[in-house]
Each structure stands twice: as C-alpha cells, then as structure tokens.
Amino acid sequence: MIYDVMIIGGGASGLACAARLNRSSKNLKVCLVDAGDRLGKKLAATGNGQGNISNLDMTAEHYHGGNTALVEKIACADPYGGAQLFGCLFFADERGRIYPAGKQASALVDDLINSVYTPPTSIFTGVKVEKIYKTVNGFEVSLNGDKVIAEYAVLCVGGKAQKQFKTDGSGYALATSFGHTVTKLYPSLVQLKTETTHIKTLKGIRADCKVSAFCGNKLLKTVRGDVIFTDYGVSGNAVFSVSSYIADKQGATLSLEFLPDFAAEEIARSVSARKSVGWEKSELLSGTLHNQIGRAIIKRAGSDAPSVITATLKNFTLPVLGTLGFDYAQVTKGGISMNEVSDELESKLVKNLFFAGEILDVDGDCGGYNLQWAFTSGASVADAILKRIRDDTKA
C-alpha cells in the first residue's frame, strides 16, 4: 500500500495533522495509525472531559523545553488557532480557559474523526508501529503484515505520560532509530509527594490557596487554585500548575498561603479577638478555615500568638519529595530535542520526517496550553507538507 503521508499516532496532534491535510487536499492519500482501539482517547478525557483546548493568555512564558521562540510562533499567534480545526463554537471562562460551548471533549474527538474517516484516508487502530524504515521509495512500516510506504512520515506518538492511552514512552524509539536524541524525561502536570508530618489529618480536604514553588531561595512560580491534601502529599489544579516548574528540580519546596484574599493584619485581629474572650487555642481559626486545617496550622505554629499563627497560615511550607510519576501525569516534560528540527518541525537529520505534539521537548502549563501546542503543531506540519507537495508539483 502506498500513501502520500503516513501519520503515526492518533492523538490530538495526529488527528489535527490528518484533518488539516484532508480538508486542504481531497486527493491526498493519508494513512493514520494508532496503537489504541479508538482515536483521540486521551483528548476525550482532557479538562475533566470538558475539553479545555487553549487559553486567552497564550504566551511563550507558559511553555517549557527547547526553542520556545518557535513554540511562540506556532502556538501563541492565536489562542483560537487550535479551535479553527473544529466547526463548533468556543468560549473562554473567567480564568481565560477556552472550551467548546458544549463543554464536551468527546464531541471534539468525534469532529476530528469525522474529518479523517473519509476516503482516500486509511485508518489503522490497535496497531503499534515497532519500527519504521527510510528506503528509496519513502518511509516503510509493516501494518498487520502488510508493507505500507509513504513519501512523508509524521511522528505524533505522544510522550511517556498516562500509559493507559498507549503512551508509555516506547514511541521515542521510532525517532532515535533515525539518530534523534531524547532529552531527560519527567512527569509534569502531576500530583506531588511532600513531607506529610503537618498534613496527616487533612486527607481529602480541599482548600483555595496561593501556591508558590521554590528551589532554594528562588521563586519559580506562584499559582492560585485548589489544593487537595492526600496521604502522599498534595493534588489539585494549583499543584498541577506548579509541578511543571519543579518536575526537573531537586530540593523544591511549596509554600501554601491560605486565605489569600485576606490581609495578615485582618486575620491576626480575628485570632486576637477570639483569644481575648477565652477561645480554646485549637479553635482560634474555627470558621475562618476548615476546622481541621485551622487546627493543623495552630499545631504547627506551636503558639497561640496571633502573629505566629498568621505567619504560619500565610506561609505553610511543604518540602517536595517527588511526584506520583508518569502513570498519573497529564503530560511529559522533555522529548525529542528541538535543536534537531527545523522551523517546520521537520527532522534536520532525515528529509520528509516530521514531528508534532508531545513527542517533542515542549510542555505547557495547566490550562489548555498542551492541547494548543498539539493542535497547532499538527496543523503546522500539515501546512508544511502541503506547501512542499505544491512546490514539487509546480517544479
């Protein structure tokens, strides 16, 4: 079987690439291969199933890894750049997160699948590509015992996070077989293991906090959002957000600021007033915070002095011991070196070999940044291939 373009990986970036190719050229023969039994399964789960695909605050500061200048050019030019792949309406919530109006990620998957399940595109699911070869005829793989050849190959196999979606890191071998290098890999957008001495009584409790991540004395990131206390440490959207800044760091510390909307002086006056009328020390924060959190703060403060209690409340530190690992991470930090790809995301080592999405050394903050990169990088690769085909035809 001979195709023009072979896309390996049917996640967000692979679907975006195939959809753009199909909509731009009805005569192009595209082959899309995925190891899972259904395309886009990880995309269907994004944003708690609601489909947070981008963010109004779309700047390079929200991305990590190599060549963020190129990431800015591809992903940050338009926060609705990825949304242009779909026919539905989108909106931004109060935090700038962009969702489909129906808030259903699975509907986005259906939209993309409908775009690619049209002749002459061929879809292969439940097929894991173990090896890919470059021959005089193009790129060659074996699918269910059949030889498949294509002039162009696009690797969209994802990273190492969430192996239940068939992204266990083995896809990197397809790139390294051509001489590409993989940077060190870390789980990102993930729960954090911390020292638990001071939070043992807080399991399952959720709090609105301002969370600051430090490495030594250097502030890495501050995010406000939910913190959920667990038996291993902390979870919640604020924790996921700061995890991308400390995943590759040793000796990091979290500082939780409870009651971020209240000044320290106001809190101290409340504690002082209660103390003056004889409240029990352990209950001085009762009603001001969840009772268990209040008691944990006062116990850690080791004092009934309003200033000490308030200082502990505003700077409740937790040394970070690690993460919950790749099985729980939303994305992978690290990947194929961006130094080895062109501005079109083509391999500098092998002509007509392209990359898109999480396989590359690019990861974004929590809030739609990773899907924006997946969609726009996949579409960008499709545009580069289409341009090359048009140029070759003219020549």
Residue pairs with C-beta under 8 A, 6 or more apart in sequence:
1 31
1 122
1 146
1 147
1 148
1 149
2 29
2 137
2 148
2 149
2 150
3 29
3 30
3 31
3 122
3 148
3 149
3 150
3 151
4 28
4 29
4 30
4 150
4 151
4 152
4 389
5 21
5 28
5 29
5 30
5 31
5 150
5 151
5 152
5 153
5 154
5 385
6 30
6 31
6 33
6 139
6 141
6 148
6 150
6 152
6 153
6 154
7 14
7 17
7 18
7 30
7 31
7 32
7 33
7 153
7 154
7 156
8 14
8 33
8 129
8 132
8 141
8 153
8 154
8 155
8 156
8 157
8 171
8 174
9 33
9 34
9 155
9 156
9 157
9 158
9 171
9 357
9 359
10 18
10 32
10 33
10 34
10 36
10 39
10 40
10 123
10 125
10 156
11 34
11 39
11 40
11 42
11 43
11 156
11 158
11 165
11 167
11 357
11 358
11 374
12 40
12 42
12 43
12 357
12 371
12 374
12 375
12 378
13 156
13 356
13 357
13 358
13 374
13 375
13 377
13 378
14 32
14 34
14 39
14 154
14 156
14 356
14 357
14 378
15 32
15 39
15 40
15 43
15 109
15 112
15 113
15 115
15 116
15 378
16 82
16 85
16 112
16 356
16 374
16 375
16 376
16 377
16 378
16 379
16 382
17 154
17 156
17 356
17 378
17 379
17 381
17 382
18 30
18 32
18 112
18 115
18 116
18 121
18 382
19 85
19 112
19 115
19 116
20 85
20 378
20 379
20 382
20 383
20 386
21 28
21 30
21 382
21 385
21 386
22 28
22 30
22 115
22 116
22 118
22 121
23 115
24 382
24 383
24 386
25 386
25 389
27 120
28 120
28 386
28 389
29 120
29 121
29 122
30 116
30 120
30 121
30 122
31 121
31 122
31 124
31 148
31 150
32 39
32 116
32 121
32 122
32 123
32 124
33 124
33 127
33 129
33 141
33 143
34 124
34 125
34 126
34 127
34 166
35 126
35 127
35 128
35 129
35 166
36 125
36 126
36 165
36 166
37 125
37 126
38 125
39 109
39 112
39 113
39 116
39 123
39 125
40 108
40 109
40 112
40 113
41 109
41 165
42 158
42 162
42 165
42 167
43 105
43 108
43 109
43 112
43 371
44 105
44 106
44 108
44 109
45 105
46 52
46 53
46 105
46 371
47 53
47 97
47 99
47 105
47 368
49 104
49 105
49 106
50 99
50 103
50 104
50 105
51 99
51 100
51 103
51 104
51 105
51 107
51 108
52 97
52 98
52 99
52 367
52 368
52 371
53 82
53 83
53 90
53 98
53 99
53 100
53 108
53 368
53 371
53 372
53 375
54 79
54 80
54 81
54 82
54 83
54 97
54 98
54 368
54 369
54 371
54 372
55 62
55 79
55 92
55 96
55 97
55 98
55 367
55 368
55 369
55 372
56 79
56 92
56 96
56 98
57 79
57 96
58 75
58 76
58 78
58 79
58 369
58 372
59 72
59 76
60 68
60 69
60 71
60 72
60 76
62 364
62 365
62 367
62 369
63 71
63 72
63 75
63 362
63 363
63 364
63 365
63 369
63 373
64 188
64 244
64 245
64 333
64 362
64 363
64 364
65 71
65 183
65 333
65 334
65 335
65 338
65 360
65 361
65 362
65 363
66 183
66 337
66 338
66 339
66 361
66 362
67 338
67 339
68 362
70 338
70 343
71 362
71 373
73 343
74 345
74 373
74 376
74 377
74 380
75 81
75 369
75 372
75 373
75 376
75 377
78 84
79 98
79 372
80 90
80 98
81 372
81 375
81 376
81 379
82 371
82 372
82 374
82 375
82 376
82 379
83 90
83 98
84 379
85 111
85 112
85 115
85 375
85 379
86 100
86 108
86 111
86 112
87 111
88 100
88 101
88 102
88 107
88 108
88 111
89 100
89 101
90 98
90 99
90 100
90 101
91 98
91 99
91 101
92 98
92 99
93 99
95 367
96 367
97 367
97 368
98 368
100 107
100 108
116 123
117 123
124 143
124 144
127 143
127 144
128 166
128 170
129 141
129 143
129 174
131 141
131 142
131 174
131 177
132 139
132 140
132 141
132 153
132 174
132 177
133 139
133 140
133 141
134 140
134 178
134 350
134 353
135 149
137 149
138 149
138 150
138 151
138 152
138 153
138 352
139 149
139 150
139 151
139 152
139 153
139 352
139 353
140 147
140 148
140 149
141 147
141 148
142 148
151 352
152 352
152 353
152 354
152 385
153 352
153 353
153 354
154 354
154 355
154 356
154 378
154 381
154 385
155 171
155 174
155 175
155 353
155 354
155 355
155 356
155 359
156 355
156 356
156 357
156 359
156 378
157 167
157 171
157 172
157 174
157 359
158 165
158 166
158 167
158 171
158 332
158 357
158 358
158 359
159 167
159 169
159 185
159 331
159 332
159 334
159 335
159 358
159 359
160 167
160 168
160 169
160 172
160 185
160 187
160 326
160 332
161 167
161 187
161 188
161 190
161 326
161 329
161 330
161 331
161 332
161 358
162 326
162 327
162 328
162 329
162 330
163 326
163 327
164 327
167 332
167 358
169 185
169 326
169 332
171 359
172 182
172 335
172 336
172 359
175 182
175 336
175 355
175 359
176 182
178 347
178 349
178 350
178 353
179 349
179 350
180 336
180 337
180 340
180 347
180 349
181 336
181 337
181 340
182 334
182 335
182 336
182 337
183 334
183 335
183 336
183 337
183 361
184 248
184 334
185 326
185 332
185 333
185 334
185 335
186 247
186 248
186 323
186 332
186 333
186 334
187 243
187 247
187 323
187 324
187 325
187 326
187 328
187 329
187 332
187 333
188 243
188 244
188 247
188 329
188 330
188 331
188 332
188 333
188 363
189 240
189 241
189 243
189 244
189 329
189 330
189 331
189 363
189 366
189 370
190 240
190 243
190 247
190 323
190 324
190 325
190 328
190 329
190 330
191 230
191 232
191 233
191 234
191 235
191 239
191 240
191 243
191 323
191 324
191 328
192 233
192 234
192 235
192 239
192 243
192 246
192 254
192 320
192 322
192 323
192 324
193 232
193 233
193 320
193 321
193 322
193 323
193 324
194 232
194 233
194 234
194 254
194 318
194 319
194 320
194 321
195 318
195 319
195 321
196 231
196 232
196 233
198 296
198 299
198 300
198 316
198 318
199 229
199 233
199 234
199 296
199 318
201 292
201 295
201 296
202 229
202 292
202 293
202 296
203 229
203 230
203 231
204 228
204 229
204 230
205 228
205 229
205 290
205 292
205 293
206 226
206 227
206 228
206 229
206 236
207 226
207 227
207 229
207 256
207 258
207 289
207 290
207 293
208 224
208 225
208 226
208 227
208 260
209 224
209 225
209 226
209 227
209 238
209 256
209 257
209 258
209 260
210 222
210 223
210 224
210 238
210 256
210 257
210 260
211 222
211 223
211 224
211 225
211 227
211 238
211 239
211 241
211 242
211 254
211 255
211 256
211 257
212 219
212 221
212 222
212 242
212 254
212 255
212 257
213 219
213 220
213 221
213 222
213 242
213 245
213 246
213 252
213 253
213 254
213 255
213 320
214 220
214 252
214 253
214 254
214 255
215 246
215 249
215 250
215 251
215 252
215 253
216 251
220 242
220 245
220 246
220 249
220 252
221 241
221 242
221 245
222 242
223 238
223 241
223 242
224 238
224 260
225 236
225 237
225 238
225 241
226 236
226 237
226 238
227 234
227 235
227 236
227 238
227 239
227 256
228 234
228 235
228 236
228 239
232 324
233 318
233 320
233 321
234 254
234 318
237 366
239 254
240 330
240 366
241 365
241 366
241 367
242 254
243 323
244 331
244 333
244 363
244 364
244 365
244 366
246 252
246 320
247 323
247 333
248 333
248 334
251 319
252 319
252 320
253 317
253 318
253 319
253 320
254 317
254 318
254 320
255 315
255 316
255 317
256 315
256 316
256 317
256 318
257 313
257 314
257 315
257 316
258 289
258 293
258 297
258 313
258 314
258 316
259 267
259 288
259 289
259 313
259 314
264 310
264 311
264 314
267 288
267 306
267 310
267 313
267 314
268 306
268 307
268 309
268 310
269 306
270 288
271 284
271 285
271 306
271 309
271 310
272 306
274 283
274 284
275 284
275 304
275 306
279 286
281 298
281 304
282 295
282 298
282 299
283 291
283 294
283 295
284 294
284 298
284 304
284 309
285 291
285 293
285 294
285 295
285 297
285 298
285 309
285 313
286 294
288 294
289 297
289 313
297 309
297 312
297 313
297 316
298 304
298 309
298 312
300 312
300 316
301 308
301 309
301 311
301 312
302 308
303 309
323 329
326 332
330 366
330 370
331 358
331 363
331 364
331 370
332 358
332 363
333 363
334 361
334 363
335 358
335 359
335 360
335 361
335 362
335 363
336 355
336 359
336 360
336 361
337 361
338 360
338 361
338 362
340 347
340 348
340 349
341 347
341 348
341 355
341 360
342 348
344 354
344 380
344 381
344 384
345 354
345 355
345 356
345 360
345 377
345 380
345 381
345 384
346 352
346 353
346 354
346 381
346 384
347 353
347 354
347 355
354 381
354 384
354 385
355 377
355 381
356 374
356 377
356 378
356 380
356 381
357 373
357 374
357 377
357 378
358 370
358 374
360 377
362 373
362 377
363 370
364 370
364 372
364 373
